[in-house]
Every structure is written in structure tokens, then in C-alpha cells.
Amino acid sequence: MSATLIGTSHGTDDPAGQAAVRALLDGVRVARPGLDVREAFVDVQQPEVGDVLAEAVRDAADAAGTAAGALAAAGVDESSGPLAVVVPVLLSTGYHVRHDIAQAVAAVNAAAGGSATAAEPLGPHPLLVDILADRYAAAEAAHGPFRSDDAVVLAAAGSSVAAAATAVEEVTSALAQRLGRPVTPSYGAGAEPRVPDAVAAARATTAGRVIVVSYLLAPGYFLDRVLEAGADVVTDPVAGPAGAEKADPRLVQVVLDRYDAAVSA
């Protein structure tokens, strides 16, 4: 029996952002038929991750108990694994990963004997760099061609957790190598430079345009702030343009990679 996958995002009031996350989890269901995939949030939306996780573990324990009894009767020994895996549908680590999700997992394990675990956040991951490069190419097709004196800034949500900035810098470096041009990291909160400051600094040092690559999962508060930061061009977020009916299969694969790694750990 597969462990339940609980895709846990930040949550947003933006209908397009909500639809993008739902499409991503629907893509996971299609890619892995039979896998129990549930949605949870750490802020703004309901249900909360702790409630979904507790319910998933109870449901899985009941099913596993029945399955274990049948296997035992047949003389088959099955090693146990987690009953539920929380996959942070977040691009970087930070407070929500290290506090909200970790606390939910700890609470369920204290009550249910180590039956839940948390996966790593989605980033950094090579497939995310592929997606960012494609978002850049799509923006160039719409607004380009981009010139050598255009400046490129990567915009991430940001966190006060140092490891989050390190992960963003890793993605920035990989994207710069892919594009063959410098890319400056920036943040919506929690770290420096902030996106408007990075855009302003780029504007002061280039005669060309300022292009912001959105290292943000979906439409919502942070993308709105990026759009207000004064760049000439802002790419679509990682999940793609608003209104996309299907998730990018590469993003679906990132979610499944994180899930599989957590199950086998």
C-alpha cells in the first residue's frame, strides 16, 4: 500500500493561484494512478496540514491494519513504511517547512508512533531550472529578442532561513549558466536584496531592459508585488501562465521525486 501524499502549499486568495495548485495535484494523480493525493495548506486556505495529515494517517492505518492481517494470515512479512508523506509544494525551505509542516508531522508521530514523514521542498531541482529557462524563452518570444545589455533578475519569495537563500542562489547560478548571462537573485521578503531594490539597481547599471524571472510557484501575493516592482518584462511563474488547465509534467515529476525520496528514506 502506498503512503498518502499530502501536497501542502502556502495557500492564496488568488483564484488563479488556487487553480494552479489544484492542477498540479491533479497532474500527480494522473501520473501515479491509485496514489491517494490530498491537498493541505499552511496559511490562508483550509484545510490545515495538521488536520489533513492526522486524517490521512488514521485512514491509512485502518487500511494497513486490514492488509497486514491478510498478509500475516498468508504467511507474508511486509516491512512497514510511512503511512503519509507531506510534500511541501513550496520552492524553498523556510518557516512553513521547518515549523508548520515539521510540527504537524511531529504531532501525528507522537500520537501514532512514527507513521508520517515530510519530504524536502520542491527546490532546488534541475527540472525547475529547465522550467525557468522555458519561461524566460516564452517571455523572449513575446517581448524579445532580449539583448546582451538587458539585465536579468530572479525573484523568489524569500525567507529569513539562511538555507532558503542558499537554495535560491543555487537555482540562480544554474539558470545563469543555462542562459549564458548573469542573473541576480532577489526576494519578496526575508532576505536581501528585495525585488524592487534589485530591479532599481539593475536599471541604474544597464541601458537595456530589466527582465524578472519569476521563481514563484503560481499567481498570488508575491507575484503581484513582482509585477509592481518596475521591471520591463516579468515571466510567468513556475506553474505556468494563469488559466493553464494542465500542470507542467516536469513540475509533477518534481513532486513525485520528493515523495519517492521520502518514502524510501
C-alpha positions in Angstrom: 0.0 0.0 0.0 1.4 3.4 -1.0 1.7 6.2 1.6 -0.7 9.0 1.2 0.8 12.1 -0.5 -0.3 15.3 1.1 0.6 18.2 -1.2 0.9 21.2 1.1 1.1 24.7 -0.3 1.2 28.1 1.3 -2.4 29.0 0.3 -3.6 32.1 -1.5 -6.7 34.2 -2.0 -5.9 34.4 -5.8 -8.3 32.1 -7.7 -5.6 31.6 -10.4 -3.1 30.5 -7.8 -5.6 28.1 -6.2 -6.3 26.6 -9.6 -2.6 26.2 -10.4 -2.0 24.2 -7.3 -5.1 22.0 -7.8 -4.0 21.4 -11.4 -0.6 20.3 -10.1 -2.0 17.8 -7.7 -4.4 16.6 -10.3 -1.4 16.0 -12.5 0.2 13.9 -9.8 -2.9 11.8 -9.6 -2.9 11.2 -13.3 0.8 10.4 -13.3 0.5 8.0 -10.4 -2.9 6.2 -10.6 -4.0 4.7 -7.3 -1.9 7.1 -5.2 -4.0 8.8 -2.5 -3.2 12.5 -3.1 -4.7 15.1 -0.7 -4.4 18.8 -0.5 -3.5 20.9 2.5 -2.2 24.4 3.4 -0.1 26.2 5.9 -1.8 29.6 5.6 -4.7 31.5 4.1 -6.7 28.4 2.9 -8.2 25.4 4.6 -7.8 22.6 5.4 -4.7 22.9 7.6 -1.9 20.4 7.1 -2.1 19.0 10.6 -5.8 18.1 10.2 -5.3 16.5 6.8 -2.2 14.6 7.9 -4.0 13.2 11.0 -7.0 12.1 9.0 -4.8 10.5 6.3 -2.8 8.6 8.9 -6.0 7.3 10.5 -7.4 6.2 7.2 -4.1 4.6 6.1 -3.7 2.8 9.5 -7.2 1.3 9.2 -6.4 0.1 5.6 -2.9 -1.1 6.5 -4.3 -3.0 9.5 -6.6 -4.9 7.3 -3.9 -5.5 4.7 -1.4 -6.6 7.3 -3.9 -9.1 8.8 -4.4 -10.6 5.4 -0.7 -10.8 4.7 0.0 -12.4 8.1 -2.6 -15.0 7.5 -0.9 -15.8 4.2 2.5 -16.1 5.9 3.8 -12.9 4.1 6.0 -10.5 6.1 5.8 -6.9 4.9 8.2 -4.2 6.1 6.5 -1.1 7.3 7.0 2.4 5.9 5.3 5.8 6.4 1.6 5.9 6.1 1.6 9.5 4.9 4.1 11.9 3.3 3.8 15.6 3.4 5.3 17.1 0.3 5.8 20.8 0.6 4.5 22.4 -2.6 6.9 25.2 -1.8 10.0 26.1 -3.8 12.3 26.6 -0.9 12.7 25.7 2.8 11.7 28.3 5.4 9.4 28.8 8.4 6.5 26.9 6.9 8.6 23.9 6.2 10.6 24.0 9.4 7.8 24.9 11.7 4.3 24.4 10.4 4.9 21.2 8.5 7.5 19.8 10.9 5.2 20.5 13.8 2.3 18.8 12.1 4.4 15.7 11.4 5.8 15.6 14.9 2.3 15.8 16.5 1.0 13.0 14.4 4.0 10.8 15.1 3.7 11.5 18.8 0.1 10.2 18.6 0.6 7.5 16.0 4.1 6.1 16.5 6.2 7.4 13.7 3.7 6.9 10.9 4.3 10.2 9.0 7.2 12.0 7.4 7.9 15.2 5.4 9.6 15.4 2.1 12.0 18.1 1.0 10.6 21.2 -0.6 10.5 21.3 -4.4 13.6 23.3 -4.9 16.3 23.3 -5.8 15.8 20.8 -8.6 17.3 20.6 -12.1 13.8 20.3 -13.6 12.9 23.7 -12.0 15.8 25.3 -13.8 14.5 23.7 -17.1 11.1 25.3 -16.4 12.6 28.7 -15.6 14.6 28.7 -18.8 11.5 27.9 -20.7 9.5 30.7 -19.0 12.4 33.0 -20.0 12.2 31.8 -23.6 8.5 32.3 -23.7 8.9 35.9 -22.4 11.6 36.5 -25.1 9.3 35.2 -27.8 6.6 37.6 -26.6 8.8 40.7 -25.8 12.1 40.0 -27.4 14.6 39.4 -28.7 16.4 40.1 -25.5 19.7 41.9 -25.9 23.1 41.4 -24.2 22.6 44.7 -22.3 19.3 43.6 -20.8 19.6 42.7 -17.1 18.0 39.6 -15.6 16.8 39.3 -12.1 15.4 36.2 -10.5 12.6 36.9 -8.0 12.0 34.4 -5.2 9.5 34.6 -2.3 12.3 34.7 0.3 12.8 33.5 3.9 14.8 34.5 6.9 16.2 30.9 7.0 19.7 31.1 5.6 19.3 27.7 3.8 16.5 29.2 1.7 18.7 31.9 0.3 21.4 29.3 -0.4 18.9 27.2 -2.3 17.8 30.2 -4.3 21.4 31.2 -5.1 22.0 27.6 -6.4 19.0 27.9 -8.7 20.1 31.4 -9.8 23.6 30.1 -10.7 22.2 27.2 -12.6 19.9 29.4 -14.6 22.7 31.9 -15.4 24.7 29.0 -16.7 21.8 27.8 -18.8 21.0 31.3 -20.2 24.7 32.2 -20.7 24.2 35.6 -19.0 24.4 37.0 -15.4 21.3 36.6 -13.2 20.8 38.4 -9.9 18.8 36.8 -7.1 16.2 38.9 -5.3 13.5 38.2 -2.7 10.0 39.3 -1.8 10.6 39.0 1.9 13.1 37.7 4.5 16.3 38.2 2.6 18.1 40.9 0.6 18.1 42.3 -1.9 14.3 42.8 -2.2 12.9 42.6 -5.7 12.2 46.4 -6.2 15.7 47.2 -5.0 17.3 44.6 -7.3 15.2 45.9 -10.2 16.2 49.5 -9.4 19.9 48.6 -9.1 19.8 46.8 -12.5 18.0 49.7 -14.1 20.8 52.0 -12.8 23.6 49.9 -14.4 22.1 48.9 -17.8 20.9 50.7 -20.9 18.7 47.8 -21.7 15.6 46.4 -20.2 15.2 44.7 -16.8 13.7 41.2 -17.1 12.5 39.4 -14.0 12.3 35.6 -13.9 9.6 34.6 -11.5 10.9 31.9 -9.2 7.4 31.7 -7.7 5.1 28.8 -7.9 1.9 30.4 -9.0 -0.1 33.7 -9.1 -0.7 35.3 -5.8 0.6 38.0 -3.4 4.3 37.7 -4.2 3.8 37.7 -8.0 1.6 40.7 -7.7 4.4 42.5 -5.8 6.9 41.5 -8.5 4.6 42.9 -11.2 4.7 46.2 -9.3 8.5 46.3 -8.9 9.2 48.2 -12.1 10.6 45.6 -14.4 10.1 45.8 -18.2 9.3 42.1 -18.5 8.1 39.6 -15.9 8.0 35.9 -16.8 5.1 33.6 -15.9 5.6 31.7 -12.6 6.9 28.2 -12.4 3.4 26.6 -12.7 2.9 28.5 -16.0 0.5 31.2 -17.2 -2.7 31.8 -15.3 -5.5 29.6 -16.6 -3.4 26.7 -17.7 -5.6 23.7 -17.5 -2.9 21.1 -17.0 0.2 21.2 -14.9 3.7 21.2 -16.4 4.7 17.5 -16.3 8.1 18.4 -15.2 6.7 20.1 -12.1 4.6 17.0 -11.5 7.7 14.9 -11.7 9.5 17.1 -9.1 6.6 16.5 -6.6 6.8 12.7 -7.2 10.6 12.8 -6.9 10.3 14.4 -3.5 7.6 11.9 -2.5 9.6 8.9 -3.6 12.7 10.1 -1.8 10.8 10.5 1.4 9.2 7.1 1.2 12.5 5.3 0.5 14.5 7.2 3.2 
